[in-house]
């Protein structure tokens, strides 16, 4: 091992020592200078237009919101695969065109399944056996 090999890592070690000590000093200063107990209970209450909150902020949401969000993410991510293909479709040839048509066909069948199950229909009440139980 060459003699100056450790000298090459000296700046990295100094930076690491500085970062750890800086974080430790900040944590220690926050603990030493921070308040221990709230002085005014009004500061800890929720502020909504100067009125006291009537209920808790946590509410139950319909599962439909989550189903629609997951479907959006699913179809959005799948469509992202179209961009590289669209840029290079001439160089890829007929095979890539057929593969993309198969991919779009599977994606379309998935979309038809979602529509048939009524996952995107907001006008009806959820029924047992649907995607949005």
C-alpha positions as CSV (number, residue, x, y, z in Angstrom):
1,X,0.0,0.0,0.0
2,X,1.5,3.3,-1.0
3,X,2.4,5.8,1.8
4,X,0.1,8.6,0.4
5,X,-3.0,6.4,0.0
6,X,-4.4,7.5,3.3
7,X,-3.6,11.1,2.5
8,X,-6.1,10.8,-0.5
9,X,-8.9,10.0,2.0
10,X,-8.0,12.7,4.5
11,X,-10.4,15.3,3.0
12,X,-13.3,12.8,3.0
13,X,-12.6,11.8,6.6
14,X,-12.4,15.5,7.6
15,X,-15.7,16.2,5.9
16,X,-17.3,13.2,7.6
17,X,-16.0,14.4,11.0
18,X,-17.3,17.9,10.4
19,X,-20.7,16.6,9.4
20,X,-21.1,14.3,12.4
21,X,-19.9,17.0,14.8
22,X,-22.1,19.7,13.3
23,X,-25.2,17.4,13.6
24,X,-24.2,16.6,17.2
25,X,-23.7,20.2,18.1
26,X,-27.1,21.2,16.6
27,X,-28.9,18.4,18.5
28,X,-27.2,19.3,21.8
29,X,-28.0,23.0,21.3
30,X,-31.6,22.3,20.5
31,X,-31.9,20.1,23.6
32,X,-30.2,22.7,25.8
33,X,-31.9,25.8,24.5
34,X,-35.3,24.4,23.6
35,X,-38.5,24.8,25.7
36,X,-39.5,21.9,27.9
37,X,-43.2,22.6,28.3
38,X,-45.8,24.7,26.3
39,X,-46.3,28.0,27.9
40,X,-49.7,28.7,26.4
41,X,-52.3,26.0,25.5
42,X,-53.8,28.2,22.8
43,X,-50.6,27.9,20.8
44,X,-51.0,24.2,20.7
45,X,-54.6,24.2,19.6
46,X,-55.6,23.9,15.9
47,X,-56.2,27.2,14.2
48,X,-59.0,27.3,11.7
49,X,-60.2,30.9,11.0
50,X,-60.2,31.7,14.7
51,X,-62.8,29.1,15.5
52,X,-62.4,26.2,17.8
53,X,-62.4,22.9,15.9
54,X,-65.7,21.0,16.1
55,X,-64.4,17.6,15.3
56,X,-61.2,15.7,14.9
57,X,-59.3,16.3,11.7
58,X,-59.2,12.6,10.8
59,X,-62.1,11.4,8.7
60,X,-62.8,8.1,7.0
61,X,-62.6,8.4,3.2
62,X,-64.4,6.1,0.7
63,X,-62.2,3.4,-0.7
64,X,-63.1,4.8,-4.1
65,X,-60.6,7.7,-3.6
66,X,-57.8,5.2,-3.1
67,X,-58.9,2.9,-6.0
68,X,-59.0,5.8,-8.4
69,X,-55.5,7.0,-7.2
70,X,-54.0,3.5,-7.6
71,X,-55.6,3.2,-11.1
72,X,-54.2,6.6,-12.1
73,X,-50.8,5.6,-11.0
74,X,-51.0,2.3,-12.7
75,X,-52.1,3.6,-16.1
76,X,-49.9,6.7,-15.8
77,X,-46.8,4.6,-15.2
78,X,-47.7,2.2,-18.1
79,X,-48.1,5.1,-20.5
80,X,-44.6,6.3,-19.6
81,X,-43.3,3.3,-21.6
82,X,-44.6,4.9,-24.7
83,X,-42.1,7.8,-24.7
84,X,-38.9,5.8,-25.3
85,X,-40.7,3.8,-28.0
86,X,-42.0,6.9,-29.7
87,X,-38.5,8.4,-29.9
88,X,-36.9,5.4,-31.4
89,X,-39.8,3.7,-33.3
90,X,-38.2,4.1,-36.7
91,X,-34.9,2.5,-35.6
92,X,-36.6,-0.4,-33.8
93,X,-38.6,-1.6,-36.8
94,X,-41.7,-3.7,-37.3
95,X,-41.1,-6.0,-34.3
96,X,-41.2,-3.1,-31.9
97,X,-44.4,-1.8,-33.5
98,X,-46.1,-5.2,-33.0
99,X,-44.8,-5.4,-29.4
100,X,-46.2,-1.9,-28.6
101,X,-49.5,-2.8,-30.1
102,X,-49.6,-5.9,-27.9
103,X,-48.7,-3.8,-24.9
104,X,-51.4,-1.2,-25.7
105,X,-53.9,-4.1,-26.2
106,X,-53.2,-5.5,-22.7
107,X,-53.4,-2.0,-21.3
108,X,-56.8,-1.4,-23.1
109,X,-58.1,-4.7,-21.8
110,X,-57.2,-3.7,-18.3
111,X,-59.0,-0.4,-18.8
112,X,-62.1,-2.2,-20.1
113,X,-62.0,-4.4,-17.0
114,X,-61.9,-1.4,-14.7
115,X,-64.7,0.3,-16.5
116,X,-66.8,-2.9,-16.5
117,X,-66.3,-3.3,-12.8
118,X,-67.5,0.3,-12.2
119,X,-64.4,1.5,-10.4
120,X,-64.6,4.9,-12.0
121,X,-68.4,5.3,-11.7
122,X,-69.1,7.8,-8.9
123,X,-72.9,8.1,-9.5
124,X,-73.8,4.7,-8.0
125,X,-73.5,3.2,-4.5
126,X,-70.8,0.6,-4.2
127,X,-72.1,-3.0,-4.6
128,X,-70.6,-6.1,-3.1
129,X,-68.2,-7.8,-5.6
130,X,-67.0,-4.7,-7.2
131,X,-63.4,-3.3,-7.0
132,X,-64.4,-0.7,-4.5
133,X,-65.8,-2.9,-1.7
